[in-house]
Amino acid sequence: MLPARTGLLGAIAMLLLSFHENLHLVLALLALTAGSAGVAIADVTIDACVAQNSISHPSLAADMQSLCAFSSSVGALLGFSVSGIFVHLIGPMGVFRLLTIPAGLVILVGFLLDEPRIENFSYRQLISISSPR
């Protein structure tokens, strides 16, 4: 459910930027920060899923990490390549409207991602695993 919340945070931030013509500078910076935080939290969630799958499939751990890094790099290169063209064609407000699409996809993935809730989880297990002996 966390990815859906972060996607909602990013979508609201981008919609706020795209529909207000004379947005105060501080509010615009807060919206951009909220959008970036939404992406960062979703990225951490994906890394946690990869780490969890790496435990159950250790032979594929390196491949999963490489696939995530490759996907992120290709997405960044494509985004940087077409961003100037889109700003020129549809303007900055239109680009912010387009940026609600990835946030919407994060919302969709957040609902599709199966996260079982563990009641009464003992965090002592985590401390004993992570502490050096």
C-alpha positions as MATLAB code, in Angstrom:
seq = 'MLPARTGLLGAIAMLLLSFHENLHLVLALLALTAGSAGVAIADVTIDACVAQNSISHPSLAADMQSLCAFSSSVGALLGFSVSGIFVHLIGPMGVFRLLTIPAGLVILVGFLLDEPRIENFSYRQLISISSPR';
ca = [
       0.000    0.000    0.000;
       3.012    2.298    0.495;
       3.754    2.579   -3.259;
       0.148    3.636   -3.882;
       0.484    6.394   -1.290;
       3.752    7.633   -2.734;
       2.261    7.592   -6.228;
      -0.641    9.653   -4.946;
       1.820   12.083   -3.362;
       3.655   12.475   -6.681;
       0.453   12.801   -8.708;
      -0.975   15.488   -6.442;
       2.321   17.393   -6.498;
       2.546   17.334  -10.302;
      -1.130   18.251  -10.724;
      -0.652   21.161   -8.337;
       2.284   22.387  -10.421;
       0.488   21.892  -13.716;
      -2.772   23.670  -12.929;
      -1.578   26.748  -11.011;
      -0.210   29.482  -13.230;
       1.145   31.799  -10.498;
       2.168   29.363   -7.790;
       4.208   30.829   -4.948;
       7.877   29.845   -5.139;
       7.922   28.090   -1.763;
       4.819   26.054   -2.604;
       6.296   25.134   -5.987;
       9.527   23.967   -4.325;
       7.528   21.937   -1.800;
       5.538   20.329   -4.624;
       8.715   19.446   -6.533;
      10.240   18.040   -3.352;
       7.102   15.993   -2.674;
       7.169   14.633   -6.235;
      10.820   13.656   -5.880;
      10.155   12.091   -2.483;
       7.363   10.012   -4.006;
       9.719    8.689   -6.666;
      12.473    8.018   -4.112;
      10.152    6.112   -1.775;
       8.827    4.026   -4.667;
      12.425    3.289   -5.709;
      13.276    2.123   -2.192;
      10.198   -0.110   -2.213;
      11.300   -1.695   -5.478;
      14.796   -2.241   -4.068;
      13.235   -3.952   -1.038;
      11.233   -6.252   -3.320;
      14.391   -7.124   -5.241;
      16.240   -7.801   -1.976;
      13.414  -10.022   -0.772;
      13.399  -11.948   -4.041;
      17.193  -12.201   -3.904;
      16.887  -14.102   -0.647;
      14.496  -16.634   -2.136;
      16.400  -16.855   -5.460;
      20.090  -16.202   -4.675;
      21.294  -17.329   -8.094;
      19.281  -14.520   -9.733;
      20.220  -11.766   -7.270;
      22.852  -10.117   -9.465;
      20.614  -10.332  -12.536;
      17.706   -8.686  -10.720;
      19.920   -5.852   -9.481;
      21.352   -5.370  -12.978;
      17.883   -5.333  -14.517;
      16.729   -2.653  -12.063;
      19.802   -0.492  -12.701;
      19.501   -0.944  -16.467;
      15.793   -0.068  -16.453;
      16.414    3.023  -14.355;
      19.253    4.151  -16.622;
      17.287    3.641  -19.841;
      14.291    5.484  -18.362;
      16.474    8.386  -17.272;
      18.183    8.617  -20.675;
      14.866    8.558  -22.515;
      13.394   11.125  -20.147;
      16.336   13.471  -20.486;
      16.353   13.026  -24.265;
      12.733   13.980  -24.849;
      12.215   16.462  -22.006;
      13.489   19.454  -23.976;
      11.372   18.510  -26.975;
       8.257   18.233  -24.829;
       8.915   21.553  -23.095;
       9.219   23.128  -26.518;
       6.088   21.441  -27.909;
       3.627   21.524  -24.995;
       5.252   23.921  -22.537;
       6.325   23.396  -18.942;
       2.755   23.086  -17.625;
       2.069   20.323  -20.135;
       5.225   18.526  -19.061;
       4.066   18.602  -15.444;
       0.746   17.137  -16.615;
       2.675   14.385  -18.392;
       4.612   13.692  -15.191;
       1.362   12.644  -13.507;
       1.362    9.534  -15.740;
       4.369    7.848  -14.040;
       2.910    8.750  -10.646;
      -0.364    7.150  -11.739;
       1.518    4.040  -12.778;
       3.113    3.922   -9.324;
      -0.398    4.066   -7.830;
      -1.450    1.160  -10.068;
       1.602   -0.916   -9.135;
       0.978   -0.093   -5.476;
      -2.457   -1.676   -5.675;
      -1.202   -4.673   -7.638;
       1.796   -5.349   -5.375;
       0.925   -8.017   -2.834;
       2.204   -6.993    0.593;
       0.993   -9.370    3.285;
       0.536   -7.713    6.646;
       2.420   -9.425    9.462;
       0.732   -8.973   12.822;
       2.833   -8.778   16.011;
       6.159   -8.877   14.186;
       9.129   -9.198   16.523;
      11.734   -6.637   15.547;
      14.250   -8.413   17.764;
      14.730  -10.852   14.882;
      15.928   -7.981   12.693;
      18.253   -6.665   15.369;
      19.790  -10.088   15.940;
      20.278  -10.601   12.198;
      21.789   -7.188   11.520;
      24.044   -6.890   14.562;
      27.600   -8.198   14.089;
      28.688  -11.015   16.357;
];
